[in-house]
Amino acid sequence: MKIIPAIDIIDGKCVRLTQGDYQQSKIYNQNPLEVAKMFEDNGIKYLHLVDLDGAKAGKIINWQVLEKIANNTALHIDFGGGLRTNDDLKIAFECGAKQITGGSIAIKQKDVFLEWLALYGSDKIMLGVDVLDEKIAISGWQTDTNVSIWDFLMDFSKEGITQIVCTDIAKDGKLEGISFELYQKISEKFPQLLLTISGGVHHISDLEKASTISPNAIIIGKALYENRITWKELKEFI
């Protein structure tokens, strides 16, 4: 199980939201590169980088932050937020992203997302599965849909997706623990998918519990920034 810290960007700064609410943002560092280097110094090899401005605007915005981190660390960066066009994707990869996560685009322009999948392959294109009450949410979680997570996963698994990043919005940023039952159900229904768990991690016990369903990775955000999980505790998982 890979340990993947998250850096969310608004106005070029490292922030965290609560339940995707842009009105509940907290700045943790003015310099995301400083945070990324700290992660790397502690043995981290992977990074989940989200352009929250881009997610809201529907186009890549904080590409310079991506480029700076990619040029100054060896972190394997998964980048998401606002990727809607072929140009957005080209910018992301040229700026150093190793993988991208597309969520809203898979709902709004499925044909474009599938074109990316065919062009770059399932090792570089991951499906973002942002969920609220088992329904998909899009546009930086600002818009709900009536699309069932199970129909969504069934559809895209048939189209060749092999990697998903699933976030339970109800848990994200609240430090109340992961949606274990949801992720367990995904693992049981779609064992062929490489699952990255996101949202709600608050204690090292969340990682211990998550490891029992053998996900590909788990993303940690606020728990790291607020020292709910220490680097010493994380060492056994890195």
C-alpha positions in Angstrom: 0.0 0.0 0.0 1.6 3.2 -1.2 1.5 6.2 1.1 0.6 9.4 -0.9 0.5 12.8 0.8 -1.7 15.4 -0.8 -1.0 19.0 -1.6 -4.1 21.0 -2.6 -3.4 24.4 -4.3 -5.4 27.6 -4.2 -3.7 30.9 -5.3 -0.4 29.0 -5.4 -0.6 28.1 -1.7 -0.8 24.8 0.1 -4.3 24.5 1.6 -6.8 22.0 2.9 -10.6 22.1 2.5 -13.3 20.5 4.6 -15.8 18.4 2.6 -14.7 20.2 -0.6 -16.0 23.6 0.7 -13.9 26.4 -0.7 -15.2 28.6 2.1 -13.6 26.3 4.6 -10.1 26.5 3.4 -7.0 26.7 5.6 -3.6 27.7 4.4 -0.8 25.4 5.7 2.1 26.8 3.7 2.7 29.6 1.3 5.3 27.5 -0.5 4.1 24.1 -1.8 7.6 23.2 -2.9 8.8 23.4 0.7 6.1 21.0 1.7 6.9 18.6 -1.2 10.6 18.6 -0.2 9.7 17.9 3.4 7.6 14.9 2.2 10.5 13.6 0.1 13.0 14.1 3.0 10.8 11.7 5.1 11.0 9.0 2.5 7.9 9.7 0.5 8.0 8.8 -3.2 4.5 9.7 -4.4 2.5 12.9 -4.3 -1.2 13.7 -5.1 -1.3 17.3 -6.3 -4.6 19.0 -6.8 -5.2 22.3 -8.6 -8.3 23.5 -6.7 -8.4 26.7 -8.7 -8.4 24.6 -11.8 -11.2 22.4 -10.6 -13.4 25.4 -10.0 -12.4 27.1 -13.3 -12.5 24.1 -15.5 -9.0 24.5 -16.8 -5.5 24.0 -15.5 -4.3 27.1 -13.6 -1.6 26.1 -11.1 0.7 24.4 -13.6 3.7 26.4 -12.4 3.4 24.8 -9.0 3.4 21.4 -10.6 6.5 22.3 -12.7 8.4 23.6 -9.8 7.8 20.5 -7.6 8.6 18.2 -10.5 11.8 20.0 -11.3 13.0 20.2 -7.8 12.0 16.7 -6.4 12.0 13.1 -7.6 8.4 12.7 -6.5 6.1 10.7 -8.7 3.3 13.2 -9.1 -0.4 12.4 -9.8 -2.0 15.7 -10.9 -5.7 16.6 -11.0 -8.1 19.5 -11.0 -9.4 21.4 -14.0 -8.2 19.0 -16.7 -10.8 19.4 -19.5 -9.0 19.6 -22.8 -6.1 18.0 -24.7 -4.1 21.1 -24.1 -4.6 20.9 -20.4 -3.4 17.3 -20.4 -0.4 18.3 -22.5 0.5 21.1 -20.1 0.2 18.7 -17.1 2.5 16.1 -18.6 5.0 18.6 -20.0 5.2 20.2 -16.5 6.2 16.9 -14.9 3.0 15.0 -14.0 3.6 11.2 -14.2 -0.1 10.5 -14.0 -3.3 12.5 -14.1 -6.6 12.0 -12.5 -9.8 12.9 -14.4 -13.2 13.0 -12.7 -15.5 15.7 -14.0 -14.3 15.1 -17.6 -15.3 11.5 -17.4 -18.9 12.6 -16.8 -19.1 15.8 -18.9 -17.1 14.6 -21.9 -16.7 10.9 -21.7 -15.4 10.7 -25.3 -12.5 13.0 -24.5 -11.6 11.1 -21.4 -11.6 7.8 -23.3 -9.5 9.4 -26.0 -6.9 10.3 -23.3 -7.1 6.7 -22.0 -6.4 5.3 -25.5 -3.6 7.8 -26.2 -1.7 7.6 -22.9 -2.7 4.3 -21.5 -4.3 3.2 -18.2 -1.0 3.5 -16.3 -1.1 7.3 -16.8 -4.8 8.0 -16.8 -6.6 7.5 -13.5 -10.3 7.8 -12.9 -11.3 10.2 -10.1 -14.3 8.9 -8.2 -15.6 11.6 -5.9 -18.6 10.3 -4.0 -21.4 11.7 -1.8 -24.0 9.3 -0.7 -22.9 6.8 -3.4 -23.5 9.4 -6.1 -20.7 11.0 -8.2 -19.9 14.7 -7.6 -18.0 16.9 -10.1 -16.4 20.3 -10.7 -14.4 20.4 -7.6 -17.3 18.8 -5.7 -19.4 21.9 -6.4 -22.0 19.9 -8.5 -23.9 16.8 -7.5 -25.0 14.2 -10.1 -27.5 11.4 -10.1 -24.8 9.0 -11.3 -24.4 5.9 -9.1 -20.8 5.1 -8.2 -21.5 1.4 -9.0 -22.8 2.2 -12.5 -19.9 4.7 -13.0 -17.3 2.1 -12.0 -18.9 -0.7 -14.1 -19.0 1.5 -17.1 -15.4 2.7 -17.0 -14.0 -0.7 -16.0 -15.4 -2.0 -19.2 -13.7 0.8 -21.1 -10.3 -0.2 -19.8 -9.7 1.9 -16.7 -7.5 0.1 -14.2 -6.7 2.7 -11.6 -9.2 4.8 -9.5 -8.8 7.5 -6.9 -12.0 7.4 -4.7 -12.8 10.1 -2.2 -15.8 10.1 0.1 -16.6 13.8 0.2 -18.6 13.4 3.5 -15.4 12.3 5.2 -12.8 14.5 3.5 -11.0 16.9 5.8 -13.1 16.1 8.8 -10.5 13.8 10.5 -13.2 11.3 11.4 -11.8 8.1 9.8 -12.1 6.6 6.4 -15.2 5.1 4.8 -14.0 1.6 5.2 -17.2 -0.1 4.2 -17.4 1.9 0.9 -13.8 1.0 0.0 -14.3 -2.6 1.1 -17.3 -2.9 -1.2 -15.4 -1.4 -4.1 -12.6 -3.9 -3.6 -15.1 -6.8 -3.5 -17.1 -5.7 -6.5 -14.1 -4.6 -8.6 -11.1 -6.6 -7.5 -9.4 -5.9 -10.9 -9.2 -2.1 -10.2 -6.2 -0.6 -8.4 -7.9 1.4 -5.7 -6.4 4.6 -4.1 -8.3 5.5 -1.0 -8.8 9.2 -0.1 -10.6 11.2 2.6 -11.0 11.0 6.3 -7.6 9.6 7.4 -7.1 10.8 11.0 -5.1 8.2 12.8 -2.5 5.6 12.1 -5.2 3.0 12.8 -6.9 4.1 9.5 -3.9 2.9 7.6 -3.8 -0.3 9.5 -7.5 -0.9 8.8 -7.2 0.1 5.1 -4.3 -2.3 4.6 -6.7 -5.2 5.3 -8.4 -4.7 2.0 -5.1 -4.3 0.1 -5.7 -1.0 -1.7 -3.0 0.2 -4.1 -2.5 3.4 -2.2 -3.9 5.7 0.5 -3.9 9.5 0.4 -3.2 11.4 3.5 -3.9 15.2 3.9 -5.0 17.1 7.0 -3.8 14.3 9.4 -0.2 15.0 8.3 -0.5 18.7 8.3 -2.0 18.7 11.8 0.3 16.1 13.2 -2.4 13.6 13.9 -0.1 11.0 12.3 3.6 11.4 12.9 6.4 10.5 10.5 7.7 8.0 13.0 4.4 6.2 12.8 4.4 6.3 9.0 7.8 4.8 8.7 6.5 1.2 8.8 4.2 1.9 5.9 6.6 3.8 3.7 
